[in-house]
Amino acid sequence: MSLNLIERPRRNRKSETIRGWHRETWLSPQHFVLPLFLHGGTEDIAIGAMPGCFRLSPDGLDREVEGALEDGIGSIVLFPAIPEELKTSFGEESYNSERLIPATIRRLKARWPELVIVTDVALDPYSCDGHDGIVQDGRILNDETVEVLVKQAICQAESGADVIAPSDMMDGRIGALREGLDGAGFTEVSLLSYTVKYASAFYGPFREALDSAPKFGDKKTYQMDPANVREALREVALDESEGADIVMVKPAGPYLDVIRMVREATALPIAAYQVSGEYAMLKAACANGWLDEKKVALESLLSIRRAGADVIFTYYARQAAAWLKEQ
Ligand code: PBG
């Protein structure tokens, strides 16, 4: 039997070459930023729910960076694990220029000047309360926190950070950071804002990796409600007006609709963060043999790009780069 069809979309899928003619989205290592956890110790400590990720020693970090550059990944984002005894209410350790993050940036830049170093701005790794801001009577203070974040960002810029990425979700921090950085002479340091960051349970493994979970309550008074999307557009408009260079949506996979909405709302480049829980889900299913890791990992990253993201923060960066080379 033969259907009388004028349109047969399958004709455009009949060979790899023809599929290649009109493929709309693609992945390349240039789209990836590799997140790396570091600590002051001499061992690399495996992170339970994130197979393949470690709290890296300085040597381990150097090996990762070297490998990433060989894989064609030119950028990393650093997250520090800070010993409990150095955590305080005001997070002073976050802008101590002699400590882990600033010293590491200087060391990496001396060895690999071309490496793009992205740094996280927020107080949670440094806060004895495990919150992204200063806590007073159970509330997270906004303006007082922003003052500390500016010090943290200037300290990172002085050490050689290329891109500062505030993940704290305080109001007005992009404007304050831009002003602070410019005032200190760092007009060329970029601001990649975690603009649309949801109060997500998918950050669980990350908080385990850094021992940075909130000691009380949750982050819902500053991170966004997963039920909302109009609010995302409001955050984008604010960050744009305050001078953000790149806006981020986080998490990525469960929020592809948000990435798409943001894509339509701004001309700025968009970053998306495939977070620790997304990585853990894929790793767990693949370790069980339930999914084909190479295929699902690349598909998940491609989907984030298709939704509208330019750059993807992903723990799969190195593996994905290697898989892409095989193809
Ligand atoms: C901290 C920060 C978090 C992540 C990146 N920066 C955790 C949080 O907000 O609680 C999560 C990343 C991940 O889960 O992979 N400001």
Boltz pocket constraint, residues with backbone or C-beta under 6 A from the ligand:
constraints:
  - pocket:
      binder: B
      contacts: [[A, 120], [A, 121], [A, 122], [A, 124], [A, 132], [A, 167], [A, 168], [A, 202], [A, 203], [A, 204], [A, 205], [A, 206], [A, 207], [A, 212], [A, 219], [A, 274], [A, 275], [A, 276], [A, 277]]
      max_distance: 6.0
